Amino acid sequence: MRNSFIPAALLSLMFAVSTFGQEAARKNGTAASSSTTAPAPVIAISATSTPADLAKAAFLAQGGEKFRTVQNMTLRGSAQLYPPNSAQSIPASFAIVTAGDKFRMEIDARPIFVFKQIFDGQNTYSSMPNVEAPPLSRFGMSVLKLYDQPGYKISALPDKKKLRAFRIVDPDGYTTDFFIDATTARVMSFLIYYQDHTMGTENSKFKDVDGVLVPWSFSQRFEMPQGAFFAEFSVKDVKLNQTLGEDVFAMPN
């Protein structure tokens, strides 16, 4: 369990900076919603909205230019991690710091495992070998920030229940499928495809932090041959655009 479960927790935290959890709500027998006090979107969504319209509405709902220009983000919180075919969760705490392509993450699920990974923009350190994560800047909300830049292609997808859908493919072919609330334009879930694996992230709660929409409760599902890993996350603290210490992304000696 210990070695096989690490990738799920890692991938969940990798996308915590921009992720979101209807799966958790379904497990509790309730329907997920973006918020009972969610404001109307800057751009109204209609049946005739194009994929580009949907992408722009989602971008603005996340905070627009404030969302695009976030320099760094620090997230801390708790998690419940579920191995394949198991109803028994592993409690953990997590912390992740991102700044552009740089990141540092820590998962503390003692006594089962403690995990740390750092990427300084060029080099990667992992406290456990053979753990690889997708490049942060190529998927998820990082791609939504760049939806209107040259080389990014937006196309239509079938709606999923009450969620409108569209796909963004970056210049190198990395793909993210987005599903947004038809009323608020908030990204309620997205799927990424990496090395023949599918990773799904869904949200149940957001908070506005300095004008940027941040996921507060979310879940993630990672499909593997041995079954699906599942994790539920609860954010306790978020800090944006802080002065980071020089040692945050330093490689261990």
MARBABA-652006 format. One record per residue (C-alpha): x, y, z; residue number from 1. Coordinates in nm, 4 decimals, m for minus. Last residue first. Layout:
<atoms>
ATOM        X        Y        Z   i
ATOM        X        Y        Z NUM
...
</atoms>
This chain:
<atoms>
ATOM        X        Y        Z   i
ATOM   2.2112   1.8319   0.0537 253
ATOM   1.8419   1.8973  m0.0011 252
ATOM   1.7589   2.0958  m0.3176 251
ATOM   1.6411   2.4507  m0.2499 250
ATOM   1.2856   2.5442  m0.3506 249
ATOM   1.1865   2.7103  m0.0235 248
ATOM   1.5482   2.7956   0.0702 247
ATOM   1.5477   3.1474  m0.0714 246
ATOM   1.2526   3.2375   0.1482 245
ATOM   0.9329   3.3416  m0.0212 244
ATOM   0.7911   3.6932  m0.0157 243
ATOM   0.4180   3.6294  m0.0427 242
ATOM   0.2080   3.6578  m0.3572 241
ATOM  m0.0865   3.4550  m0.2295 240
ATOM  m0.1376   3.2783   0.1046 239
ATOM  m0.3950   3.0085   0.1658 238
ATOM  m0.4874   2.8314   0.4914 237
ATOM  m0.7128   2.5461   0.5956 236
ATOM  m0.7719   2.3704   0.2646 235
ATOM  m0.9727   2.0494   0.2851 234
ATOM  m0.8798   1.7685   0.0495 233
ATOM  m1.0450   1.4404  m0.0434 232
ATOM  m0.8452   1.1677  m0.2161 231
ATOM  m0.9228   0.8781  m0.4485 230
ATOM  m0.7024   0.6183  m0.6128 229
ATOM  m0.8784   0.4129  m0.8797 228
ATOM  m0.7879   0.0527  m0.9497 227
ATOM  m0.4862  m0.1730  m0.9973 226
ATOM  m0.4405  m0.0512  m1.3560 225
ATOM  m0.4461   0.3134  m1.2365 224
ATOM  m0.7104   0.5884  m1.2591 223
ATOM  m0.6478   0.8925  m1.0428 222
ATOM  m0.9424   1.0632  m0.8736 221
ATOM  m0.9263   1.3969  m0.6990 220
ATOM  m1.1344   1.5805  m0.4448 219
ATOM  m1.1960   1.9386  m0.3494 218
ATOM  m1.2770   2.1639  m0.0576 217
ATOM  m1.1334   2.5159  m0.0415 216
ATOM  m1.0620   2.5874  m0.4083 215
ATOM  m0.9313   2.9428  m0.4613 214
ATOM  m1.1033   3.2192  m0.6597 213
ATOM  m0.8700   3.5192  m0.6843 212
ATOM  m0.9814   3.8680  m0.5748 211
ATOM  m0.7581   3.8789  m0.2706 210
ATOM  m0.8714   3.5319  m0.1666 209
ATOM  m1.2264   3.4448  m0.2720 208
ATOM  m1.3239   3.1086  m0.1312 207
ATOM  m1.4409   2.7962  m0.3089 206
ATOM  m1.6348   2.4786  m0.2195 205
ATOM  m1.7295   2.1466  m0.3781 204
ATOM  m1.4630   2.0946  m0.6395 203
ATOM  m1.3654   1.8240  m0.8844 202
ATOM  m1.0353   1.6882  m1.0132 201
ATOM  m0.9919   1.3993  m1.2559 200
ATOM  m0.6676   1.2329  m1.3573 199
ATOM  m0.6528   1.0076  m1.6616 198
ATOM  m0.3424   0.8005  m1.7292 197
ATOM  m0.1831   0.7118  m2.0636 196
ATOM   0.1253   0.9216  m1.9859 195
ATOM  m0.0790   1.2273  m1.8883 194
ATOM  m0.4411   1.3121  m1.9624 193
ATOM  m0.6094   1.5847  m1.7606 192
ATOM  m0.9706   1.6139  m1.6519 191
ATOM  m1.1437   1.9166  m1.5051 190
ATOM  m1.4125   1.9945  m1.2527 189
ATOM  m1.6324   2.2718  m1.1171 188
ATOM  m1.4628   2.5556  m1.3017 187
ATOM  m1.6754   2.8577  m1.2108 186
ATOM  m1.8876   3.0044  m1.4899 185
ATOM  m2.1466   3.1147  m1.2283 184
ATOM  m2.4685   2.9982  m1.3955 183
ATOM  m2.3578   2.7263  m1.6372 182
ATOM  m2.1113   2.5883  m1.3822 181
ATOM  m1.7979   2.4840  m1.5672 180
ATOM  m1.6523   2.1568  m1.6936 179
ATOM  m1.2970   2.1791  m1.8318 178
ATOM  m1.1035   1.9206  m2.0347 177
ATOM  m0.7250   1.9625  m2.0239 176
ATOM  m0.4858   1.8512  m2.2981 175
ATOM  m0.1091   1.8687  m2.3523 174
ATOM  m0.0488   1.8937  m2.7278 173
ATOM   0.2748   2.0925  m2.7282 172
ATOM   0.1069   2.4247  m2.8160 171
ATOM  m0.1516   2.3774  m2.5367 170
ATOM  m0.4834   2.1999  m2.5853 169
ATOM  m0.7896   2.3467  m2.4135 168
ATOM  m1.1183   2.1555  m2.4075 167
ATOM  m1.4709   2.2789  m2.3385 166
ATOM  m1.7683   2.1857  m2.1225 165
ATOM  m2.0882   2.3336  m1.9817 164
ATOM  m2.2073   2.1720  m1.6586 163
ATOM  m2.5719   2.0910  m1.5908 162
ATOM  m2.5395   1.7194  m1.6765 161
ATOM  m2.2023   1.6954  m1.8504 160
ATOM  m2.2046   1.9103  m2.1659 159
ATOM  m2.0461   1.7580  m2.4752 158
ATOM  m1.7057   1.9082  m2.5600 157
ATOM  m1.6208   2.2077  m2.7774 156
ATOM  m1.2734   2.3207  m2.8777 155
ATOM  m1.0101   2.5674  m2.7608 154
ATOM  m0.6591   2.5659  m2.9095 153
ATOM  m0.3624   2.7382  m2.7470 152
ATOM  m0.0882   2.8338  m2.9944 151
ATOM  m0.1093   3.2089  m2.9412 150
ATOM  m0.2454   3.3122  m2.5974 149
ATOM  m0.6160   3.3416  m2.5168 148
ATOM  m0.6429   3.0315  m2.2958 147
ATOM  m0.3239   3.1157  m2.1052 146
ATOM  m0.4643   3.1400  m1.7531 145
ATOM  m0.6842   2.8394  m1.8335 144
ATOM  m0.3665   2.6392  m1.8909 143
ATOM  m0.2413   2.6996  m1.5366 142
ATOM  m0.5896   2.6029  m1.4217 141
ATOM  m0.5406   2.2467  m1.5321 140
ATOM  m0.2414   2.1329  m1.7318 139
ATOM   0.0895   2.2321  m1.8882 138
ATOM   0.2316   2.4695  m1.6265 137
ATOM   0.2328   2.2111  m1.3490 136
ATOM   0.4421   1.9561  m1.5353 135
ATOM   0.2930   1.6140  m1.4620 134
ATOM   0.4262   1.4217  m1.1621 133
ATOM   0.6880   1.1481  m1.1344 132
ATOM   0.7614   0.9231  m0.8377 131
ATOM   1.0199   0.6571  m0.9139 130
ATOM   1.2211   0.7216  m0.5966 129
ATOM   1.0753   0.8529  m0.2685 128
ATOM   1.2047   1.1645  m0.0977 127
ATOM   1.1803   1.3348  m0.4358 126
ATOM   1.4094   1.6071  m0.5678 125
ATOM   1.3700   1.7633  m0.9115 124
ATOM   1.6094   1.9939  m1.0948 123
ATOM   1.5479   2.2714  m1.3467 122
ATOM   1.2725   2.5013  m1.2225 121
ATOM   1.3449   2.4347  m0.8560 120
ATOM   1.1247   2.1239  m0.8303 119
ATOM   1.0774   1.9833  m0.4817 118
ATOM   0.9065   1.6677  m0.3519 117
ATOM   0.8453   1.5501   0.0036 116
ATOM   0.6666   1.2441   0.1428 115
ATOM   0.5971   1.1141   0.4905 114
ATOM   0.4513   0.7653   0.5174 113
ATOM   0.2357   0.5268   0.7196 112
ATOM   0.3059   0.6612   1.0696 111
ATOM   0.2575   0.9350   0.9700 110
ATOM   0.0579   1.0707   0.6802 109
ATOM   0.2526   1.3923   0.6218 108
ATOM   0.2502   1.5067   0.2612 107
ATOM   0.4933   1.7782   0.1566 106
ATOM   0.5064   1.9786  m0.1607 105
ATOM   0.7480   2.2257  m0.3139 104
ATOM   0.6976   2.3842  m0.6514 103
ATOM   0.8668   2.5794  m0.9263 102
ATOM   0.6961   2.6093  m1.2647 101
ATOM   0.5539   2.9512  m1.1804 100
ATOM   0.5777   2.9856  m0.8045  99
ATOM   0.4113   2.7016  m0.6162  98
ATOM   0.4105   2.6094  m0.2481  97
ATOM   0.2355   2.3001  m0.1189  96
ATOM   0.1500   2.1783   0.2281  95
ATOM  m0.0380   1.8644   0.3227  94
ATOM  m0.1805   1.6902   0.6275  93
ATOM  m0.2818   1.3275   0.6255  92
ATOM  m0.5545   1.0837   0.7251  91
ATOM  m0.5530   0.7428   0.5497  90
ATOM  m0.9008   0.6383   0.4437  89
ATOM  m1.0777   0.3041   0.4799  88
ATOM  m1.3381   0.2429   0.2094  87
ATOM  m1.0815   0.0560   0.0013  86
ATOM  m1.0981  m0.0689  m0.3558  85
ATOM  m0.7952   0.1361  m0.4568  84
ATOM  m0.6242   0.3326  m0.1751  83
ATOM  m0.8191   0.6233  m0.0203  82
ATOM  m0.6475   0.9386   0.1120  81
ATOM  m0.8242   1.1808   0.3485  80
ATOM  m0.6613   1.5215   0.3473  79
ATOM  m0.5793   1.8189   0.5667  78
ATOM  m0.4654   2.1723   0.4920  77
ATOM  m0.1967   2.4079   0.3748  76
ATOM  m0.1708   2.6014   0.0480  75
ATOM   0.0956   2.8514  m0.0527  74
ATOM   0.0637   3.0431  m0.3778  73
ATOM   0.3091   3.2350  m0.5921  72
ATOM   0.3155   3.5031  m0.8583  71
ATOM  m0.0583   3.5289  m0.9217  70
ATOM  m0.0788   3.7324  m1.2431  69
ATOM  m0.3402   3.5321  m1.4312  68
ATOM  m0.5844   3.5151  m1.1394  67
ATOM  m0.5602   3.8903  m1.0824  66
ATOM  m0.6039   3.9316  m1.4596  65
ATOM  m0.9351   3.7473  m1.4535  64
ATOM  m1.0395   3.6434  m1.1044  63
ATOM  m1.1454   3.2811  m1.1443  62
ATOM  m1.4819   3.3912  m1.2846  61
ATOM  m1.2967   3.5915  m1.5515  60
ATOM  m1.1111   3.2832  m1.6739  59
ATOM  m1.4290   3.0745  m1.6677  58
ATOM  m1.6145   3.3339  m1.8762  57
ATOM  m1.3235   3.3514  m2.1216  56
ATOM  m1.3148   2.9735  m2.1583  55
ATOM  m1.6912   2.9584  m2.2091  54
ATOM  m1.6820   3.2294  m2.4761  53
ATOM  m1.3979   3.0472  m2.6531  52
ATOM  m1.6046   2.7264  m2.6483  51
ATOM  m1.8897   2.9246  m2.8089  50
ATOM  m2.1940   3.0430  m2.6140  49
ATOM  m2.5163   2.9669  m2.8062  48
ATOM  m2.6979   2.7933  m2.5197  47
ATOM  m2.6154   3.0889  m2.2995  46
ATOM  m2.3453   3.1924  m2.0557  45
ATOM  m2.3393   3.5496  m1.9282  44
ATOM  m1.9928   3.7059  m1.9139  43
ATOM  m1.8882   3.8619  m1.5839  42
ATOM  m2.0473   3.5634  m1.4130  41
ATOM  m2.3183   3.6220  m1.1521  40
ATOM  m2.1876   3.6126  m0.7982  39
ATOM  m2.1718   3.2914  m0.5951  38
ATOM  m2.3508   3.3170  m0.2624  37
ATOM  m2.4780   2.9604  m0.2383  36
ATOM  m2.1458   2.8410  m0.3715  35
ATOM  m2.0049   2.6350  m0.6620  34
ATOM  m2.2397   2.3471  m0.5944  33
ATOM  m2.1915   1.9829  m0.5172  32
ATOM  m2.4900   1.7579  m0.4688  31
ATOM  m2.5285   1.5698  m0.1447  30
ATOM  m2.5158   1.2007  m0.0536  29
ATOM  m2.1880   1.2185   0.1364  28
ATOM  m2.0040   1.0145  m0.1244  27
ATOM  m2.1634   1.2293  m0.3942  26
ATOM  m2.0264   1.5396  m0.2256  25
ATOM  m1.6751   1.3984  m0.2270  24
ATOM  m1.7080   1.3155  m0.5958  23
ATOM  m1.8311   1.6685  m0.6729  22
ATOM  m1.4969   1.8041  m0.5753  21
ATOM  m1.1567   2.1433  m0.7421  20
ATOM  m0.8126   2.2181  m0.8455  19
ATOM  m0.5715   2.4990  m0.9183  18
ATOM  m0.3001   2.4916  m0.6593  17
ATOM  m0.4245   2.1535  m0.5426  16
ATOM  m0.3099   2.0112  m0.8719  15
ATOM   0.0219   1.8738  m0.7584  14
ATOM  m0.1366   1.7816  m0.4281  13
ATOM  m0.3653   1.5306  m0.5909  12
ATOM  m0.0844   1.4006  m0.8059  11
ATOM   0.1312   1.3350  m0.5032  10
ATOM  m0.1430   1.1676  m0.3052   9
ATOM  m0.2204   0.9388  m0.5939   8
ATOM   0.1449   0.8684  m0.6693   7
ATOM   0.2129   0.7689  m0.3047   6
ATOM  m0.0432   0.4879  m0.2908   5
ATOM   0.1628   0.2238  m0.4660   4
ATOM   0.4618   0.2532  m0.2349   3
ATOM   0.2722   0.2416   0.0950   2
ATOM   0.0000   0.0000   0.0000   1
</atoms>
